[in-house]
C-alpha cells in the first residue's frame, strides 16, 4: 500500500465565544440580526457561511416584508429539492418574533413527486401559477421550476412579490444563464423585491454572478467564516489538508479514513483520471477497508460494517443508483427529522454527486474528497458540510486526495492541473478563513474606533491596530491609493476575496507563481492582478482599479507572509498553524514598521505554497514540471506592454529617469523591456 504524502494543512483555531449561537429577544442569532437590520432594502445580498442561519434570516425578513412592507407573496427558490427542507415551518413566535413561518404543504413544491426538469413534468410550473392567483403567502420551489414559470408567465406576474434565491452563486451574468438573465430583467422592471443568499460568492468559471450595474443596486450583508467559526460553542478547530498518493486511491484512502470519525466520502467522477471506472466496486472496496460487512439494516437501508475494535458502524451508500427505491430509502433515512440530533444514526456517508450543497448533517467531522472537483465553489460547499457546530464535536477537517503525477508520464504538465487547482483552493480558503484587513494610506490615517494599537497610535507613522472583539486588523500603508466611487469602496470592503478567487483560478498566474524561478513578483502582483481588476471592473476609473488591486494583493500577501513567518523555525508546530496566522500578522507589523505598497508588490503570493509543494511532491516530478512551465514564459503582449509603459512613466516621474534595461533590479529591467516593446508595437501600428 502507498501512503499518501500530506501537504501541511490550513488549520484554524476558534475562540469558542458562543456568539454564533446566542439569540436576541426576537430569537435571532448574530448574522440574522445583522441581516434583519437591512430588511427594508428592496435588493439584499446576504453572504454568509454554511450553517450560519441564512434560511431563518430569510424567514424573518420575508415575514416583515409581507406584514409591513406591502409585499404580497414570497417565492423561495432553491437549487435542488433536498434544500427545500431548510424552509419548513418554524414556530418563530415561541422565541420572541411577531409571527410564525408557515408554508402550506401544497406550496412546498420541493416535496412534490417528479423531476426538477419541468419540460418533462410541467405540474409544478402550473402549481406556481395557481399560487400567484391565490391569497396564500409563501411558496418554496427549485431554481428549475422558477425559471420555467417565469418563461411561461413573464416577469410581470411576480410584481409585488419577494423573490428569495438561495445558493445565489448558481446565478451568472452570462446571457446563457437563464436564471441570471431573468433576475436582470426583474431588476430592470423594479417591481419585485429580491433577497439573494450564498455561502460562497464565487463561481467555478470566469463569469460574474451579477453585472456590476445590477450588483450596485444590492445592499450587502456579510458575515465571515472567521466570525462564524469563532462564535461556535463546541468546534475548536478546522483543518484543510491535501494528500498526494501514487497508484490507486483505494490503496491510499485507508491511511486517511478513520472509522471513528463521522465522515462524508466523495469518490471521484467516473470520467476523472482518479476513478477506477466502476463506482459500485469502489464503494464496496472502501467498506471492505473499513471492516467486515454485516448486511443491510432493513429500516434505514444503511450498510452495517464491523470495524477492528468490534464496533458496528453504519454506512449510507448514495453512489449506487441502480435501484431507485433502495437509494430513496437511504435518502429518506438521512433526512429523517426525528434523527437530526442523534449522533449515532449514521457513521459514514459515501457519495459521488450528492451530500454537498445544502446537505445538513451536523455531526460530520471529516469531509474526504478524492480528486479535484469542478470548482472552488464546490470545494467550499463540501468543506461546509463539516463546519456545523454540534455537542462533543471539537475538530473538523477536509481532506483532498490527489493523484501525484508520474514524472515519466508524457502528459505530466497536464496532469499537474489538479495539483494547481488544489493549491488555488487552499489559498482561497486561507483568505476566506482569515480575519478582515482594513487598509488606509499612511498620510491620511487616523485611529479606527475599537482598535488597540501596538505601542499606542503615532501620527505620521505606519501604525498597526487590532480589534480583539471582531478579530480585524488595521494596517497603515505608504503609497496606498484610496477608492473614490461608492462601488470601489464597497468592493474594497466586501469583495476582495472575489478578486483573489479570479487571480488564483488563473492557470498562468498559478503556474508562473509556483514554478518560474526567474519570476519577477510584480509580473503577478501588478501586471496580472491589474489586468484581472480591469477586466472585472472596466467601468471604474484608473485610480479606483488601482485601489482595488493594491488591497487584493495586500490581503493575499499579508496572509501568506503571516503564515510563512508564523510556521518557520524550530518553534513552529504544523499542528498549531491556527493561531499562527494572527501571530504572523503581528510579527509582520513588528518586523516591518514602515510598510509600503512597493514592498507588498515585491512578494510572490505563491512562494509559501511552493515551499509546501517542495516538501510533499516527488523531487523529479517537481523539477520536470518547473522546467516545462518556466519554458512556457509568454512573450510580452501589446496589452501588457501598454501597462508596462504606463508604469515606466510613473517610475520616471518618481525617480527622474526612465527604467534602465541593464538595471540590477529585476522589476526595473522588466519595465524597460515592456516600455521598449510598447514603442515597437506602436511603430508597427498594433494600437488602434
N, C-alpha and C positions, 0 to 999 in steps of 0.2 A: 504493500500500500504506500502511496506517495503522500506524505503530509504536506498540507498547504503551507505556503510561506506567508506570514502576516505582514501587512503594512501597518505600522503603528496607527492606532485609531484616533479619530476625533473623539474626545471624551469631554463631556460637560457635567460638572457637579452642580447640583441645585442647592439653593439656600433653604428649601422647605419652609417657607414662611407661612404656608397655608392660605395665602391671599387669593389664589385662584378659586378656592372652594368656598370662601366666605361670601355670604349673601347680605344684601342690604334689606331695608324694611319692606321692599316690594318683591323680595325673593330673587334679586338679580346679582350675579357674580360680577367681578370687576369688568371683564370685557363687555358683558351685557349692559351694564350701567353706562359704560362709555358709548356704546352704540345707541342706546336709548336716548342719550342726551342729544343725539342728532336726528331724532325721529321725525322732525318737521321738514327735513330735506326731501325734495322730490326725487332726487337721484342720489343714492347712497351706496358706497362700495365698502364692504367690510372685509379686511384682510386679517385673518386670524388663524392660528394653527389648528390642526385636528384636535378634537376633544376639548376645545375651549368654550363650547356652548353657543356656537353660531345659530343652530336651529332654534334654540329657546330665545336667543336675542331677536330673531326674526318674529317669533310669536308676539313678543312684547310690542315691537314696532308695528307689526301688521294690525294688531288689535287697536292700538292707539289711532292708526290711520282710519280704520273702519269706524271707530267710535267718535273721533273728534276732528278728523281732517277731511271729511266729505268723500273719502274713498268708498266706492260701492261694494267691491268684491276683491278678494285676494286670490291670485293664482300662483301656487308654489310649484316651481319647475326644478326637477332633479334629474341627474344624468341617467340613472337606472332605477328600476323598480325597487330594489332592495333598500335604497336610501330613503324611499318614501316613509319607511317606518320611523325615521327621525322626527317626522312631523305628525305623529299620532297625538290623540287627545292628551292634554296636560291640565291638571286642576290648579292653575296658576293662582287662583284666589286663595287657596289654602296657605300660600306663602306670602300673601300681602298684596298681590296685584288686584286690579279692579275687576277683572273678568277672566274666564277660563278659555283655554284654546280648545275648540271643538271642530272636528272635521266629520261631517256625516258620512257613514260608510259608503254610500253610493258615489260620493265625491272624492274618495281617495282612490284614484284610478290606478295607483301603483299596486293595489291589492286585487285589481280585476284580473281575471284569467286572460291569456292571449299574449302574443308577442308585442314588442315595442315598435315594430315596424308597421305603421298604420296603413301603408299601401296594401298590406296583406289583410289587416283587420281594422276597418275604419270605425269600429264601435266606440272606441274611446274618444275619437275626434267628435263624433255625434254627441257623446255624453258631455264633453266640454261645452259644446254649443247649447245644450239643454241647461247646463249650469248657468251660463251667462244670461239666459232668459228667466231664470228662477230668482227668488228672493234670498237664497242661501248665500253665505258669506265667504266660505273657504273651499278651495279645491286643490288637490295635490296630483300632479301628473309628471310624466317624464319629458325630457327635452324633445324627444321624437314626437310625442303626442302634441306638444305645444307648437312645434314647427309646422306640422301638417295642418293643425287647426288654424293657425294664422294664415297659411297659404290659402286655405279654403274660405275663411270668413273675413279676412282682411284685418289690418291693424285697428281700424276704427271700431271694430266690435269690442275692443278692450278699453275704449275711452272710459276714464274714471276709475279704472282698476289699478290695483297694485300687482305688479309682476315681479316676483322674487325668484332670482335664478341662483340655485345652489351649485357649487363647484364651477364657478364662473370661468375658470381657466379653459373650459371646453369651448368657450366662445373665441372667435377670431375675427379680426378686421378684414381678413381675406374675403373677397366677394364670393368665393366658392363655399364659405362657411355660412349656411343658410340662417342659423340662429343669430350669428353676428350681424348679418345684413338686416334681419328683421328688427333687432334691437336698435340699430342705427335709424331705421325708419320710425320706430316708436319715439326715439329721442327727437327726431326732426318734427314729428307731429305734436309732441309735447303735451299730450292729454292723458298720459298714464304716469303712475309713479313706478320707479324701478329700484329694487334693492338687490344688489349683486353680492354674493358671498363666496369666498375662496380661502382655502388653507394654503394655496400655492399659486401666486400670481405669475407663474412662468408657464410658457407653453413649450412643447418639445420641438418646436420649429422656429423659424425666424419671424413668423407673423406676430404683430402686436395683438393683444387681446381686444383693445379698442383703438380707434383712430384718435389722435391727440385732441381734436376739436370736440369729440364726444366725451372722452375721458375728463376733459376740463370741466364738464358740467357736473361731475360727481363729487360729492363731499366724501372724503375717505376717512374711515376709522381703522386704525392699525393697532393690533395687539400682537406683540412679538413672541417668538418662541422663547426668548430669554425671559420675558415676563411670565409666560405661561408655565414654563418648567420651574422657575424659581419659586412660583407661588403654590407648587404642589405640597400636599401633606405627607405623602409616602415615598414617592420616587426620588432617589438620591442622585442617580447618575444615568446618563445616556451615552453610549459609546457607538461609534460607527467604524467598522473595520472592513478592510479589503484583503482578500486572501488569494494568492496565486497558487495554482495547482498544475501538475502535469498529468498527462494521460487522461483517465476518465474522472468526471466529477464525482461519480458514485463511490470511487475509492477514497476521495478526499473528504467527502461530506461527513464521514464518521468522526473526523477529528474536530469538527465544529458543531455537530448536532448533539446537544445534551438532552437526554430524555427527561431530566429532572426540571427542565425549564419549559414553560409554556411557549410554544413556538409555532409560527406560520412559515412553512417552507414553500417558496415559489420555484418550481422546477422550470427549466428553460423551454422556450417555444420549440416545437418540432422542426422549425425552419432554421434554428440557430446552430452555430457551429458547436456549441456545448452539448446539444441534445444527442441522445443515442438513438433517436428516431422511433422509439417505442415508449410512449409516455406511461402506459399502464404497467409495463415491466419495470420502468424506472421507479414508480411508486412502490411496487412490490419489493424491489431491492432495498429501498430506503427503510421499509418496515422490517425487512429481514435484518438490516444492520442494527436496528433498534432492539430486536429480541425475537422471541418465539411467538408466532401468530396463534391466537387462541379462538379465532372465529369472529363473527359479527354480532353486535348487540341488536336484537330484533327491534327493540323500541326506537333506537336512535339511528341505526344504520352505521354507527361508528365501529371501526375495527378494534379488536382487543389484542394487545401485544404484551407478553410477559418479558420484562427487562431484566438485566443482570442481577439487580438487588431483590428480585422476586415480586416487585410491584406489577400490577396490571395497568397499563396506560391505555387511554382511548384516543384513537386517531381518526380524524374526519378526512375522507378522500373526496376532494372536489375536482379531481382530474378525470376520473373515469366517467365519461358521458355516454357510455354505450347503453345504459339503462336509465332513461329519464326519471322513472318512478323511484329508482334507488337513490339517485343523486338528489331528487326532490325531497326525499325523506331526510337525508343528511342536512340539506339546507334548512328545512323547517326545524330540525333539532337544534341547529346552531342559532336560529333566530328566536327560539322559544323564550318568551319574556319571563317565564317562571324560572328560567335557569340563568338569567343575566348576572346575578350576583353569586352564582355557585361556581367557585373556583375549580371544583373537581369535575365539572360537567364534561370537559374535553381537555386533552393534554397537548395534542399536536394536530395542526391542520395542514394538509398538503394540497396545494392549489397550482393552477397554471395561469389562467386569466382572471380568476376570481379572488375574493378576500383582499381587495386593495382599497380603493377609494370608498369612503363611507362605511366600510365594514367595521362593526363595533364589537370588539372582544376585549374588554378592559384588562383581562388577565394576561394578555400577550406580553411576554418578556423578551422575546427574540424573534426578529424578522430575518429569515435566512433566504437569500435570493441567489440563484445560480445564473450566472451570465448577466451581462449588462442589459438593462431594459430600455425601452424605446425612447425615453425622455427623462430629463431631470425632474420634471413634474411627477412622473410615475414613481421615481425613486423616493421623492419627498413624501408622496402619498403612502408608499409602502412603509417607510420609516414611521409615519404617523400611526400605523396600526399598533406599534409597540410603545407609544408615548402616552397612553392613558394612565391616569393615576388610580391606584387600587390598593386596598389594605394589604400589607405584607409584601408589596412589590417594591423593592428598594432599588433595583437596577433594571435597565432595559438596553437592548443592543440591536444593531442592524449589521448583518454580515453579508458581504457580496463575494461569492466565489467566482473567480475569473480565471479562465484558461491562460497559462503563460505561453506566449508564442514561442515556437521552437526556432532557434537561430538558423536551423538548416532548412526551414521552410522557404520556398521561393517567394511566397506572399507574406513575409514576416512583417512588412510595414503595414499592409492591410490588416493583418491580424492584431496589430498593436492598437487598433482603433478602440476596442473595448476598454483597454487599459487607459487610454487618453480620456475616454468618457467617464470612467470611474474616478479618475483624478479630478476631472471637472466637477463631478457630483460632490466629491469630498470637499473641494474648495468652496463650492456654493453652500454646502451645508454648514461649513465653518462660518461663513458670513451670516447665514440665517440664524445660527445659534449665538453669534457674537452679540455683545451689548451694543447699544447705539452710540455712534460717534457724532459729536457736534463739532463742526469746524468753523472757525471765524478767522478773519485776517488779523495779523499781529497789530497793525497800525490803527485798526478801527474797533478794537475789542473792549469789552468790559466784563466783569464777573457775571456769570449766569446765576440766576436765583436757584437755591437748593444745592449748589455745588460747593465742595470744600477744595481749596487749592493748596497743593503741597508747598509748604513754606510761606503760605499767605499769598494773596494776589499782588503782583508787582506790575503797575502800569509801565508800558514800554518794553516789557519782556515777553517771551513766548510762554505763556502760563499753561498749566495743565491742572484740570479740576475733575473731581469725581462726585457724582450724585449717588451716595450709598443706597438710598431708598429705591431708585429706579435702575441702578447699575449702569448709568450712562456716563460717558466721558466727554470732556471738553478740551479740545486742543486748539491752541492759537498757532497759526502757521504763517510765516512770512511769504509774501508773493501770492497769496490766495486771492482769486477773483471772486467777487460777490455776485450772486444771481440777482437779476433785476426784475424780471417779469414774474407775476404770480405763479405761472406754470413752472418756471425754472426753480423757484423757491420750493414749490410742492415736490418736485422731482428730487431735489437735494435733501429734503426732509423725509420723504416717504418711499421713493422708488429707486434708490441707488442699487439695491440688490437685483432689480430687473436689468439695469445696465450691466452689472457684473455677470449676470447669467448669460447675456448675449456675448460677453467677452470670453468667458470660459467655454462656451459652446462653439467658438470659432476654431475650427480644426487647425488652421495655420498658426494661430496665436499659441495654442497649447503645444503644438509640435516644436515651434521655434523656441518657446519659453523653456521647454523641458530639455531639448536635445541639441540646440545650436550653441556650442561653446563660445563662438565668436559674436554672439548676440550682443548688441548694444541695447540695454534695457529700455531706453527711450523709444526704440522702434515699436515696442509694445505699449508702453505707458502713455506716450504722447501721440505717436502716429496711428497705431491700430485702435487704441481706445478712442482717440479723437475721431477717427472715421466712423466707428460704431455709434458714437454720440451724434455725429452729424447726420448719419443715415436714419437714426431713430427719431431725431427731433430736428428735421431740416428747416422748420419754420421759425426756430428760435434764433436770436442774434448770436453773433460770434462769441461775445462775452458770456452769454448765458450757457452756450455749449461748452465753453472752456471751464466755467464754474462747475458744471456737472462732471466733466471729465476729471478735473482735479480731485473732486470729492470721491468719485468712484475709485480712482487709483489710490487715494489716501486711505480709504476704508479698507480696500483689499490688502494693500501693502503693510499697513499698520497691524492688521490682523495676522498676516503671515509672519511678519517680523517679530511680533509679540510671541507667537507660538514658537518660533525658532529660538528666540532668546531664552524663553522660559523652559525649554526642553534640552538645552545644550549644557554639557558639563557633568561632572561626577554627581552633582546633587539632583540632576534631572531624573525623574521617575516616570517612565512612559505610562504607568497605570494612573498617574495623577496629573495628566496633561490638562485636566479640567480647570481647576483654579488657576492653572498655569497661564491661561490667556490673560486673565486680569493682572497677574503678577508681571507678565511680559509687557503689557501696555504700560504699567507703572515704570518698568525698567527702561523702556524707550524714553519715557518722559524725563527720567533722571539722567540717562546717559547723553541724550541729545537735547540740551537746554535751548538751543536756537534752531528749532525745526523749521525748515523752509521747503517749498514745493519742489525746487530743483533736486534736493536730496531725496525726497519721496519718489520723484520720477526716475531716479537713478537706480532704484531697486527692481530687480527682476521678480515679478509676482509669483513665479513658478520655481524659484530657487529652493524653497523649503520642500516642495513636492518632489523635486528631483532627488533631494537627499533621501527621501523616503523610498523612492523607486530604487535608488542605488543599493539600498540595504536589502530590498525584497526580491529584486529580479536577477535572473541569471546574468553574470557579467558579460558573457559572449553575446547574448541577446541584446543587452543594453548597448554595447559597443556597435553592434551591427545596425541597430535602429538609429542610434545617434549619427553614424556615418551617412546613412542614406538620407536622413532628414536634413542634416547640415548641407548636403549636396543639393537639396531642393530649394535652397535660399533663392527667393524670387528676385528678379531684376526690379529696379525702381520703376513704378508705373507713372504715367503722366499725372494722375491724381495725387499720388504720394509726392511726386517731385514738386507740385504746386504747394503742397503743405510744407515741405522742407524749405522751399524758397521763402515762404512767409516767416517761418521760424528763423531763417538765416537773417532776414531783415531785422527781426526783433533782437537777434544776437548782436547785430551791428549797432542798433540803437542803444543797447545796454553797455557795449564794450568799446564802441568807437572804431570797430574794424569788422570786416567780413570774416566768416569762419575760414580757417586755413586747411587746405587739402592734406598737408603734412603735419597737422597738429598731433600732439601726443594723446590728447583726449579723444576717445573713440566717437563720442557724440558730436563733437565739433567737426571731425573728419566726415561723418555721415551727413551733417548739414551742408558741408561744402560740396560733397558728391551730389546731394539732392538738388542744390541750387544750380550746379553745372548742368545736371540733367534737365532741369526746368528750362534753362536757356536753350539747350539743344532741342527740346521738344517744341519750344516756341518758334525757333528758327525753321523747324520742319512743318510748321503750320498745324500742330496737333491740338492747339487750343482754338476753339471757335471764337 
